[in-house]
């Protein structure tokens, strides 16, 4: 039985706007019909442009860009209906923000208000909700549920859990650095530890290791690193090891 598509969440996707460059890249893809051209216009690498789109798609809960017919190197990229709607909402939010800041330009603290948009080096960002909290002394294991029911565990201090006001059902954002995710072919997987299953989508080779973008079975995009010479190629079944202490929990507001 085919699962129903998750509802779009523009609130999550736009929580970092306008400081975030990802909206600009999505807009440039719509203008040019090309990921590579959008990357050049935005002054970022092709890989970074794709990562921006992957992250936005994760946060929005739907596909924002699809490849046009033409094959690798010969096709283009088109915004989906969800991508066009997201840009429309982003434009409305940006205009509202400009009006609010203009009206408060002479008020106390006005010089710092323009910096409230959040930017982060955390490339893996997943909207989720708290399923349960397991307290063990000063440490709390927080079970986070992704849209399809997949569970991701974060290990934080009890003080952090209290300061965030974590409770069952609370909507949060799970973040994890790409360098904290280890990827291996499923045939050579890990003996234990928190693992997420998926398939490799894009691989960037490097002398010290390969950066792997993988599509999780949960339907989200995750970035991690595999050892050099791992043999991972596009569509290879893989497992990603994510240490519980590397998963950071953030509130959207």
Secondary structure, DSSP 8 states (H G I E B T S, - for coil): ---------HHHHTTTTTT-THHHHHHHHHHHS-HHHHHHHHTS-HHHHHHHHHHHHHHHTS--EEE-SS-TTT--EEE-HHHHHHHHHHHHHHHHHHHHHHHTTTSTTHHHHTT-S---S--EEEEEEEEEEEEETTEEEEEEE-TTS-EEEEEEEHHHHHHHT--TT-EEEEEE-GGGEEEEEGGG--SSS-EEEEEEEEEE--TT-EEEEEEETTS-EEEEEE-TT----TT-EEEEEE-GGG-EEE---
